[in-house]
Amino acid sequence: MKIVIETEHLLLRELSLKGGDPEFILELVNTKGWLKYIGDKKVKTTEDAAKYISDGPMASYVKHGFGLWLVVRKETNAAIGICGILKRETLVHPDLGFAFLPRYEGCGFAFEAATGTLTYARGELKLTTLEAITVQSNVRSIALLERLGFSRKQSQSMKNDENELLEMELDLTK
């Protein structure tokens, strides 16, 4: 399990099919917040979660050299969320994505993980622009993205399961 980013309190490492990662993903993608703001990924068993990891993050590591990484709290070695960079066909630039278990929200971990990810995107990946998308009603994610320096792009009619999406962008050259 390759560690990609290390911050003061966190490790961001590649997801794998071992070590409890499928069980963690099964829990995360079925939280109330994930279902409300990201959508139902139809992951109902650990086998579904393993397929989600294999077809999503693991395939992205090979194809793009980045993806969603597991966020692990150093102090407890507990998996607390995911954070990373995705490449969606619907967006021009790669985008920042993150999600955390409810018990770890509001603790500063998302900001720390995202800041580490931005540093990695800028320094290691040499990306010049990152985008982010979220549903308009996800005020906590929007606030975090704005705190990270993202700005709102011109409103476009992007939809995710009938929800209007807000598209944001960050210039990594500044």
C-alpha positions in Angstrom: 0.0 0.0 0.0 1.8 3.0 -1.3 1.8 6.2 0.8 1.4 9.1 -1.6 1.1 12.1 0.7 2.1 12.6 4.4 0.8 15.6 6.3 1.2 16.5 10.0 -1.7 14.3 11.2 -2.5 12.2 8.1 -1.3 9.7 5.6 -2.9 9.5 2.1 -2.3 6.1 0.5 -3.4 4.1 -2.4 -6.6 2.1 -1.8 -6.2 -1.6 -2.1 -8.3 -4.7 -2.0 -6.7 -5.7 1.3 -6.4 -4.5 4.9 -10.0 -3.5 5.4 -10.2 -1.1 2.5 -13.3 -2.6 0.9 -15.1 -2.7 4.3 -14.2 1.0 4.8 -15.4 2.0 1.3 -18.7 0.0 1.9 -19.3 2.1 5.1 -18.3 5.4 3.5 -20.3 5.3 0.3 -23.4 4.4 2.3 -23.3 7.3 4.7 -26.1 9.8 4.7 -23.8 12.6 3.4 -22.4 10.5 0.6 -25.8 9.4 -0.6 -27.2 12.9 -0.4 -24.3 14.8 -2.0 -22.5 12.3 -4.2 -25.1 9.7 -5.0 -25.8 6.0 -4.6 -23.0 4.1 -6.2 -24.9 0.8 -5.7 -22.2 -0.5 -3.4 -24.0 -2.9 -1.0 -21.5 -5.6 -0.3 -17.8 -5.9 0.3 -17.5 -7.5 -3.1 -19.2 -4.4 -4.6 -16.8 -2.2 -2.7 -13.8 -4.2 -4.0 -15.1 -3.7 -7.5 -15.6 0.0 -6.9 -11.9 0.3 -5.7 -10.6 -1.8 -8.5 -12.6 -0.1 -11.3 -12.3 3.4 -9.9 -9.2 4.5 -7.8 -6.9 1.6 -8.7 -7.6 1.9 -12.5 -7.1 5.7 -12.2 -3.6 5.2 -10.5 -2.6 3.1 -13.5 -4.2 5.3 -16.2 -3.5 8.8 -14.8 -0.9 8.5 -12.0 -3.4 9.7 -9.5 -6.9 8.9 -8.0 -8.7 8.9 -4.8 -6.5 8.0 -1.9 -7.5 6.6 1.5 -7.0 9.1 4.3 -5.5 7.5 7.5 -5.1 9.3 10.8 -1.5 8.8 11.9 -2.4 8.9 15.7 -4.8 5.9 15.5 -4.1 4.3 12.1 -7.8 4.6 11.4 -9.2 5.1 7.9 -11.3 8.3 8.1 -12.0 9.3 4.5 -10.8 9.6 0.9 -9.3 12.5 -0.8 -7.6 12.8 -4.2 -7.7 13.8 -7.8 -10.1 12.4 -10.4 -10.1 12.8 -14.2 -13.7 13.0 -15.4 -14.6 13.0 -19.1 -17.1 15.8 -18.4 -14.5 18.2 -17.1 -11.6 19.8 -18.9 -9.1 19.6 -16.0 -8.7 17.0 -13.2 -10.8 17.6 -10.1 -10.3 17.4 -6.4 -12.6 15.0 -4.6 -13.0 14.2 -0.9 -15.4 12.5 1.5 -15.1 11.6 5.2 -16.9 9.5 7.7 -19.4 11.7 9.6 -17.5 11.2 12.9 -14.4 12.9 11.4 -16.2 15.8 9.7 -15.6 19.3 11.2 -12.2 18.2 12.7 -10.0 19.9 10.1 -9.0 16.6 8.5 -10.6 17.4 5.1 -8.7 20.7 4.9 -5.4 19.1 5.8 -5.9 16.2 3.4 -7.0 18.6 0.6 -4.1 21.0 1.2 -1.7 18.1 1.0 -3.4 16.9 -2.2 -3.1 20.4 -3.7 0.6 20.6 -2.9 1.1 17.2 -4.5 -0.9 18.2 -7.6 1.2 21.3 -8.0 4.7 19.9 -7.1 4.7 16.2 -8.1 2.1 16.1 -10.8 2.8 19.5 -12.3 -0.9 20.3 -12.8 -1.7 23.9 -13.5 -5.5 23.8 -12.9 -7.8 21.8 -10.7 -11.5 21.8 -10.8 -14.0 20.7 -8.2 -17.7 19.9 -8.5 -20.4 19.6 -5.8 -24.1 19.9 -5.5 -25.3 23.5 -4.8 -26.7 22.5 -1.4 -23.4 21.1 -0.1 -22.5 24.3 1.7 -19.7 22.7 3.9 -17.9 21.4 0.8 -18.3 24.7 -1.0 -16.9 26.6 2.1 -14.0 24.2 2.2 -13.2 24.6 -1.5 -13.4 28.4 -1.2 -11.1 28.2 1.9 -8.6 26.2 -0.3 -8.7 29.0 -2.9 -11.2 27.6 -5.4 -13.5 30.1 -7.1 -16.9 29.5 -8.7 -16.9 29.1 -12.4 -19.6 30.4 -14.6 -22.8 28.5 -13.8 -23.2 25.6 -16.2 -26.0 23.2 -16.4 -24.3 20.2 -15.1 -26.5 17.7 -13.3 -25.8 14.7 -11.1 -28.9 12.6 -10.4 -31.1 15.7 -11.1 -29.1 17.9 -8.7 -27.6 21.1 -10.0 -23.9 21.0 -9.7 -21.5 23.9 -8.9 -18.3 23.8 -10.8 -15.3 25.5 -9.1 -11.7 26.0 -10.3 -8.2 26.6 -8.8 -5.2 28.0 -10.6 -2.3 26.0 -9.2 0.4 28.3 -10.8 -0.2 31.1 -8.2 
